[in-house]
Amino acid sequence: MKIVVCGCGKIGKTVIASLIKEKHNVLAVDINPSVVEEMRNSFDIIAITGNGTEYQTLKDAGADKAELFISVTESDELNMLACFAAKRMGAKHTVARIRELENNAESLNFMKQQLQLSLAVNPERMTAEAIFNLIKLPSATNVEVFPGNKLSVIEFQLRQDSPLNNLSLIDFRRRSDMDALVCAVERDDKIYIPNGSFVLKANDKISVIVKKRDTLKIAKATGLAHKQIRNIMILGASTIAVYLSQMLLAARHSVKLIDSDPMVCDDVCETLPDSATVIKGNGMSQELLIEEGILNTDAFVTLTGKDEINVLMSLFATSQNVPKVITKVKHKEISTLAENLGLDSLISPRRIAADLIVKYARAVENTIGSQIETLYTLMNGQVEVTEFKVLPNFEYATLPLKEMKLHENVLIAGISRGRDAFIPGGQDSILPGDKVIIVASDRRILTLSDIVAR
């Protein structure tokens, strides 16, 4: 599929890398010549220098023939105008990064309609929501909630004393009173999509599909204490920090933000309610953090613009026995290093935005028999969890799952039907109108039919 991406900053580069991995024909546009040259060298793609709102730049980029046009620059106005122009020139679908209108749903919907936008993306708000979900379930290392809040996928690290240690998955299902399924396991840098005979071991990182009502039960079942988080300290008064603070304050948590920039702190003070505490100071000062109560903090979140600072201060918080530490990282290399150093709750705004845009690209590309609804990546991008809506022409509808021959490393992990959601067994069938959750490793699932080995 021909895709034009305008804006090759942090988000743009990750989106482009993901789309290239999906085998799309991607052309990049950026106003900075050095960035354009970097894109050519790094990705071996066509990249042009220019302003994405100018007709000639869009014409040279082939926006008029693009099946998907994406604008993810730092400017909301440029993104909206570029998408509007591309749409008027002939682009079939448009995606814009928009942040300023996110808190006003009515204004955002109006602009989407007027500009004929297919999708508006706000990586900062999505990141804040991901962190908020982690704070609600602090014993997890990652939490993804499917739309409708019926099912969630939760990641845990199994400890030596976990009751699941040396337990087969079939025995786990037999002994459990939960509707839950272990759908992926990472062990010694290898990924498994396990069957019932798979035996769990200490230090495994496991992903579990579970009904929302059983999320606390699964934490208890894995042997992880669930301590309610009340006091949160946030390092870096970024846009993500503001979104997160608003969510936490609305849920009646205590929030303290620390940033060294006086102007940023003043702006945040004007934006957030008086119940938030904003500290002007050097967040890398251990003395300051101790003085501000890190020893009595339930969760510490690092949201500065530098991965190195986020990792270092997260390690300090861990050394002070803060129960929950969440670290924002941009670069995959640093993410891997952080994991090796013992930091397990890592958040990447780039990855979150790329997942959403890749999901939409797949939806545009192919809708035969099914329609992609949600896409998450787990285990540092090595596992995909995809939710499909089943269309009336799905060729395997009503066939019992036990009669489906699935590809290796593919699992049917959940089904939502009407107001109900469940973990399916061999006797169950997929019906038109269902939403089906598929877990896969080493395989690109475009449609629901792709799971079946023909």
Secondary structure, 3 states (H helix, E strand, C coil): CEEEEECCCHHHHHHHHHHHHCCCEEEEEECCHHHHHHHHHHHCCEEEECCCCCHHHHHHHCHHHCCEEEECCCCHHHHHHHHHHHHHHCCCEEEEECCCCCCCHHHHHHHHHHHCCCEEECHHHHHHHHHHHHHHCCCCCEEEECCCCCEEEEEEECCCCCCCCCCEHHHHHHHCCCCEEEEEEEECCEEECCCCCCECCCCCEEEEEEEHHHHHHHHHHCCCCCCCCCEEEEECCCHHHHHHHHHHHHCCCEEEEEECCHHHHHHHHHHCCCCCEEEECCCCCHHHHHHCCHHHCCEEEECCCCHHHHHHHHHHHHHCCCCEEEEECCCHHHHHHHHHCCCCCEECHHHHHHHHHHHHHHHHHCCCCEEEEEEEEECCCCEEEEEEEECCCCCCCCCEHHHCCECCCEEEEEEEECCEEECCCCCCECCCCCEEEEEEECCCCCCHHHHECC
